[in-house]
Amino acid sequence: MDGVLTVAQLETEAPLVRFRGVQKSYDGRTLVVRNLDLEVRRGTFLTLLGPSGSGKTTTLMMLAGFESVTEGTIELSGRPINDLPPYKRGIGMVFQSYALFPHMTVAENVAFPLDVRHIPRAESRERVEKALATVRLEGFMDRRPTQLSGGQQQRVALARALVFEPELILLDEPLGALDRQLREQMQYELKQLHDRLDVTMIYVTHDQQEALTMSDEVAVFSDGVMQQVASPGEIYERPRNLFVAQFVGENNQLAGRVIGRDDRQARIRLESGDEVSALAVDDLREGDEARLAIRPERILIGQDAEACDNRFSATLSDVIFLGDQLRGHLAAFGSQELIFKQPNSENRPDFRPGQEAVFGWGWQNCRAFRAGP
């Protein structure tokens, strides 16, 4: 019948993972995760992003079963799993330290989850070969972890997580020990693998660039609270609060007081006396203290700034050539220094430190948040 979902459709639509009012305390007083409500759709690559101590790793460990839930419920495929031990949850896990057994070969390490599940030897070998082929390590079965590079060890750890074909794979800062070039390569490979296998992955990192590059969705944590969960584009372009705006990407910040409000647009008088039009994110009212956030790439200079709602004069403090872009500082609004970024195009202005410049931005690109807690 039209408008009626089948059982298969309901299973597809239902989230694979659901946190309901989850809280965690280690000492019975301080909550390291507070009132967490989060749903993870099947096939999603979700990244838990935040600084150290924000609660992201604790959230992952509660889902894996290595930490108990103080309050609330975690569901997997619609079933509460709070009381299930880790080995009964059917979740693959990849650690930052790789956690490979040094006395075992690569094949034995990858086969370990199958041995625990008493999978027959012939089937186990077939699955191990398939998992190693998936991570491009077909010829490494007989080597030991000490004979592998960091990137190869990470692939073995990933193959071990994949080998028993779990619905869900958890990754706790798995690329943290790798150098930058290898890290970027592994980011690409992990994302390609996720897309190819259509497996659900939940990934923990403090690296914002990593989160934006790899994820379908990003959940930003601070002080045990999930601040926002959305697509990388939404998180970057439309941060819900000042913490997200500060933590994800670069932002120039200005302080001032609301002197007027018209629908979504707020008028802010800065401490320097200059007035700025901005997009009001919070329910700002006249007289409220506000903090403004403007991305460096949204600041236009010279002729490009002529049509901007907000237009001012400044002195160029410095300009740094970065190949594909220029990055510099503008001395403006008294003692304020603003970062700007400009693409390195053929028609770019000839920036020189010390020169005067007109700069500006559109009011929609400047987000106004209420100051304070």
C-alpha positions as CSV (number, residue, x, y, z in Angstrom):
1,M,0.0,0.0,0.0
2,D,1.1,3.6,-0.7
3,G,2.6,5.3,2.3
4,V,3.2,2.1,4.2
5,L,6.8,1.0,4.8
6,T,7.8,-2.6,4.6
7,V,9.9,-4.3,7.3
8,A,12.9,-4.1,5.0
9,Q,12.4,-0.4,4.5
10,L,11.9,0.2,8.2
11,E,15.2,-1.6,8.9
12,T,16.9,0.6,6.2
13,E,15.5,3.8,7.7
14,A,16.2,2.9,11.3
15,P,19.5,4.2,12.7
16,L,22.2,1.5,13.2
17,V,23.4,3.2,16.4
18,R,21.3,5.3,18.8
19,F,22.5,7.0,22.0
20,R,19.5,7.9,24.3
21,G,20.3,10.3,27.2
22,V,23.7,8.7,27.7
23,Q,25.9,10.0,30.5
24,K,29.3,8.9,31.8
25,S,31.0,9.6,35.1
26,Y,34.2,7.9,36.4
27,D,34.0,9.3,40.0
28,G,30.2,9.6,40.5
29,R,30.4,13.4,40.5
30,T,31.9,14.8,37.3
31,L,30.2,13.9,34.0
32,V,32.6,13.4,31.1
33,V,29.7,12.8,28.7
34,R,26.5,14.6,29.3
35,N,23.0,14.0,28.0
36,L,24.1,12.5,24.7
37,D,21.4,11.9,22.1
38,L,22.8,10.8,18.8
39,E,21.7,8.6,15.9
40,V,24.0,7.1,13.3
41,R,22.5,6.0,10.0
42,R,23.7,2.8,8.3
43,G,26.5,3.3,5.9
44,T,27.5,6.6,7.4
45,F,31.1,7.7,8.0
46,L,30.7,9.7,11.2
47,T,33.6,11.5,12.9
48,L,33.6,12.4,16.6
49,L,35.7,15.6,16.7
50,G,36.9,17.6,19.7
51,P,39.9,18.6,21.8
52,S,41.4,16.3,24.5
53,G,38.9,15.7,27.3
54,S,35.9,16.6,25.3
55,G,34.2,13.2,25.7
56,K,34.6,11.9,22.1
57,T,36.8,8.9,23.0
58,T,34.7,8.0,26.0
59,T,31.7,8.0,23.8
60,L,33.4,5.5,21.4
61,M,34.5,3.3,24.2
62,M,31.0,3.1,25.7
63,L,29.7,2.0,22.3
64,A,32.5,-0.6,22.0
65,G,31.8,-1.9,25.5
66,F,35.1,-1.0,27.0
67,E,33.5,1.6,29.3
68,S,30.2,1.2,31.1
69,V,27.3,3.7,30.7
70,T,26.5,5.6,33.9
71,E,23.0,6.6,32.7
72,G,21.0,6.2,29.5
73,T,20.9,3.6,26.7
74,I,22.9,2.7,23.7
75,E,21.2,0.7,21.0
76,L,22.7,-1.2,18.1
77,S,20.2,-2.3,15.3
78,G,17.4,-1.4,17.7
79,R,18.6,-3.5,20.6
80,P,20.0,-2.2,23.9
81,I,23.6,-3.2,24.3
82,N,24.5,-1.6,27.6
83,D,24.9,-5.0,29.3
84,L,26.6,-6.9,26.4
85,P,30.3,-7.5,26.7
86,P,32.5,-6.2,23.8
87,Y,32.9,-9.6,22.1
88,K,29.2,-10.1,21.8
89,R,28.5,-6.7,20.2
90,G,29.9,-7.7,16.8
91,I,31.8,-4.4,16.4
92,G,35.2,-4.0,14.7
93,M,37.7,-1.9,16.4
94,V,40.9,-0.1,15.2
95,F,43.1,1.5,17.9
96,Q,45.7,4.3,17.5
97,S,48.4,1.9,18.8
98,Y,47.3,-0.8,16.3
99,A,47.3,-3.4,19.1
100,L,48.8,-6.1,17.0
101,F,50.3,-9.2,18.6
102,P,54.1,-9.1,17.9
103,H,54.6,-12.8,18.2
104,M,51.9,-13.5,15.5
105,T,52.2,-13.2,11.7
106,V,50.0,-10.8,9.8
107,A,47.7,-13.7,8.8
108,E,47.4,-14.8,12.5
109,N,46.7,-11.3,13.7
110,V,43.9,-10.9,11.1
111,A,42.5,-14.3,11.9
112,F,42.3,-13.7,15.6
113,P,38.7,-12.5,15.7
114,L,37.7,-15.6,13.6
115,D,39.6,-17.9,16.0
116,V,37.6,-16.4,18.9
117,R,34.4,-17.1,17.0
118,H,35.5,-20.7,16.2
119,I,35.3,-20.2,12.5
120,P,36.5,-23.3,10.6
121,R,40.1,-23.1,9.4
122,A,39.4,-23.2,5.6
123,E,36.8,-20.5,5.9
124,S,39.1,-18.5,8.1
125,R,41.9,-18.6,5.7
126,E,39.6,-17.5,2.8
127,R,38.3,-14.5,4.9
128,V,41.8,-13.5,5.9
129,E,43.0,-13.5,2.3
130,K,40.0,-11.4,1.3
131,A,40.5,-8.9,4.1
132,L,44.2,-8.5,3.3
133,A,43.4,-8.1,-0.4
134,T,40.9,-5.3,0.6
135,V,43.7,-3.3,2.3
136,R,46.2,-4.2,-0.5
137,L,48.5,-6.5,1.7
138,E,48.1,-9.7,-0.2
139,G,51.8,-10.7,-0.1
140,F,52.3,-9.9,3.6
141,M,50.6,-12.9,5.3
142,D,53.7,-14.4,6.8
143,R,55.4,-11.3,8.0
144,R,55.4,-10.1,11.6
145,P,54.3,-6.6,12.7
146,T,57.9,-5.6,13.4
147,Q,58.7,-6.1,9.7
148,L,56.0,-3.7,8.6
149,S,55.9,0.1,8.3
150,G,53.5,2.2,10.3
151,G,51.1,2.4,7.4
152,Q,51.2,-1.3,6.8
153,Q,50.6,-2.1,10.4
154,Q,47.5,0.2,10.3
155,R,46.2,-1.7,7.3
156,V,46.6,-5.0,9.2
157,A,44.7,-3.5,12.1
158,L,42.0,-2.5,9.7
159,A,41.9,-5.9,8.0
160,R,41.5,-7.5,11.4
161,A,38.5,-5.2,12.1
162,L,36.9,-6.1,8.7
163,V,37.6,-9.8,8.6
164,F,34.4,-11.0,10.5
165,E,32.3,-8.6,8.4
166,P,30.8,-6.4,11.2
167,E,28.0,-3.9,10.7
168,L,30.0,-1.3,12.4
169,I,33.7,-0.3,12.7
170,L,35.1,2.0,15.3
171,L,38.4,3.8,14.8
172,D,40.1,5.6,17.7
173,E,42.6,8.2,16.2
174,P,44.0,5.4,14.0
175,L,46.3,7.7,12.0
176,G,47.7,9.7,14.9
177,A,51.1,8.0,14.8
178,L,51.7,8.4,11.1
179,D,53.7,11.2,9.4
180,R,51.8,13.8,7.5
181,Q,52.2,12.4,4.0
182,L,51.2,8.9,5.0
183,R,48.4,10.2,7.1
184,E,46.9,12.0,4.1
185,Q,47.3,8.9,2.0
186,M,45.6,6.7,4.6
187,Q,42.7,9.2,5.0
188,Y,42.0,8.8,1.3
189,E,42.3,5.0,1.4
190,L,40.0,4.8,4.4
191,K,37.3,6.9,2.8
192,Q,37.6,4.9,-0.5
193,L,37.3,1.7,1.5
194,H,34.2,3.0,3.4
195,D,32.5,4.0,0.1
196,R,33.4,0.6,-1.5
197,L,32.3,-1.6,1.3
198,D,29.3,0.5,2.4
199,V,30.1,-0.2,6.0
200,T,29.3,2.1,8.9
201,M,32.3,3.8,10.4
202,I,32.6,5.9,13.5
203,Y,36.0,7.7,13.7
204,V,37.5,9.7,16.6
205,T,40.0,12.5,16.0
206,H,41.0,15.9,17.3
207,D,42.2,16.9,13.8
208,Q,39.6,19.1,12.2
209,Q,41.0,18.9,8.7
210,E,40.9,15.1,8.9
211,A,37.2,15.3,10.0
212,L,36.2,17.6,7.2
213,T,38.1,15.6,4.6
214,M,36.8,12.1,5.4
215,S,33.3,12.4,6.9
216,D,29.7,12.2,5.8
217,E,28.8,13.7,9.2
218,V,30.8,15.3,12.0
219,A,29.8,15.5,15.6
220,V,31.7,18.2,17.5
221,F,32.3,17.7,21.2
222,S,33.3,20.0,24.0
223,D,33.3,19.5,27.8
224,G,31.3,16.3,27.5
225,V,28.6,17.8,25.4
226,M,27.9,17.3,21.7
227,Q,27.8,20.8,20.3
228,Q,26.6,20.1,16.8
229,V,26.2,17.2,14.4
230,A,26.0,17.9,10.7
231,S,27.7,17.5,7.3
232,P,31.2,18.9,7.1
233,G,29.9,21.7,4.9
234,E,27.2,22.6,7.4
235,I,29.7,22.5,10.3
236,Y,32.1,24.7,8.5
237,E,29.8,27.2,6.9
238,R,27.0,27.3,9.6
239,P,28.5,26.6,13.0
240,R,25.7,26.5,15.6
241,N,27.7,28.2,18.4
242,L,30.9,30.1,19.1
243,F,32.8,27.0,20.2
244,V,32.2,25.2,16.8
245,A,33.1,28.4,14.9
246,Q,36.4,28.7,16.9
247,F,37.3,25.0,16.8
248,V,36.5,24.0,13.2
249,G,38.7,26.0,10.7
250,E,40.1,29.5,11.2
251,N,37.9,32.4,12.2
252,N,38.5,36.0,12.9
253,Q,36.7,37.2,16.0
254,L,35.5,40.6,16.9
255,A,33.8,41.8,20.1
256,G,31.0,44.3,20.3
257,R,27.4,45.1,21.4
258,V,24.1,44.8,19.6
259,I,22.7,48.2,18.7
260,G,19.9,46.9,16.4
261,R,18.2,43.8,15.0
262,D,16.1,43.3,11.8
263,D,14.9,39.8,11.3
264,R,18.1,37.7,10.8
265,Q,20.4,40.7,10.5
266,A,22.0,42.3,13.6
267,R,23.9,45.6,13.8
268,I,26.9,45.4,16.1
269,R,29.1,48.3,17.4
270,L,32.6,47.1,17.9
271,E,34.9,48.2,20.7
272,S,36.6,50.5,18.2
273,G,33.3,52.3,17.5
274,D,33.0,50.8,14.0
275,E,29.6,49.3,13.1
276,V,29.2,45.9,11.5
277,S,26.2,44.1,10.0
278,A,26.1,40.3,10.7
279,L,23.9,37.2,10.6
280,A,22.4,36.7,14.0
281,V,22.8,33.0,15.0
282,D,21.5,33.4,18.6
283,D,18.5,35.2,19.7
284,L,20.4,38.5,20.1
285,R,18.7,41.6,21.4
286,E,19.6,45.2,21.5
287,G,22.2,45.7,24.3
288,D,23.5,42.1,24.3
289,E,27.3,41.6,24.1
290,A,28.2,39.7,20.9
291,R,31.1,37.9,19.4
292,L,31.5,37.9,15.6
293,A,33.2,35.2,13.5
294,I,34.4,35.8,9.9
295,R,36.3,33.2,7.9
296,P,39.6,34.5,6.5
297,E,38.6,33.5,2.9
298,R,35.4,35.6,3.2
299,I,37.4,38.8,3.6
300,L,37.6,40.6,0.3
301,I,40.2,43.3,-0.5
302,G,40.4,46.1,-3.0
303,Q,37.9,46.3,-5.8
304,D,36.3,43.0,-4.7
305,A,35.3,44.7,-1.4
306,E,33.5,47.7,-3.1
307,A,30.1,46.0,-3.1
308,C,30.3,44.6,0.5
309,D,27.8,45.5,3.2
310,N,30.7,45.9,5.6
311,R,33.6,47.9,4.2
312,F,36.6,49.4,6.1
313,S,40.1,50.6,5.7
314,A,43.2,48.8,7.1
315,T,47.0,48.5,6.8
316,L,48.5,45.3,5.5
317,S,50.8,44.0,8.2
318,D,52.3,41.1,6.3
319,V,51.6,38.8,3.3
320,I,52.8,35.2,3.0
321,F,53.0,33.3,-0.2
322,L,51.7,29.7,0.2
323,G,51.7,28.6,-3.4
324,D,48.0,28.2,-4.2
325,Q,47.0,31.1,-1.9
326,L,48.2,34.2,-0.1
327,R,47.7,34.6,3.6
328,G,48.1,37.9,5.4
329,H,47.1,40.1,8.3
330,L,45.2,43.4,8.3
331,A,45.7,45.9,11.1
332,A,42.1,47.3,11.6
333,F,39.7,48.4,14.3
334,G,42.3,49.9,16.5
335,S,44.5,47.0,17.8
336,Q,42.7,44.2,16.0
337,E,44.6,42.0,13.5
338,L,42.5,40.1,10.9
339,I,43.7,37.1,8.9
340,F,42.8,37.0,5.3
341,K,43.3,34.5,2.5
342,Q,43.3,35.1,-1.2
343,P,43.6,32.6,-4.1
344,N,46.9,33.0,-6.0
345,S,45.3,34.0,-9.3
346,E,46.8,35.9,-12.2
347,N,44.5,38.9,-11.5
348,R,45.3,39.1,-7.8
349,P,46.3,42.5,-6.4
350,D,50.0,43.2,-5.7
351,F,49.9,43.1,-1.9
352,R,52.7,44.8,-0.1
353,P,53.2,45.1,3.7
354,G,52.5,48.6,5.0
355,Q,50.1,49.6,2.2
356,E,46.6,50.9,2.9
357,A,43.8,48.7,1.7
358,V,40.0,48.7,1.6
359,F,38.5,45.4,2.8
360,G,35.1,44.0,3.6
361,W,32.7,41.1,3.7
362,G,29.0,40.4,3.2
363,W,26.8,40.4,6.3
364,Q,25.7,36.8,5.7
365,N,29.4,35.7,6.0
366,C,29.8,37.2,9.4
367,R,28.1,35.2,12.2
368,A,27.1,36.9,15.4
369,F,26.9,34.9,18.6
370,R,25.9,35.9,22.1
371,A,29.0,36.4,24.3
372,G,29.6,34.5,27.5
373,P,28.2,31.1,28.6
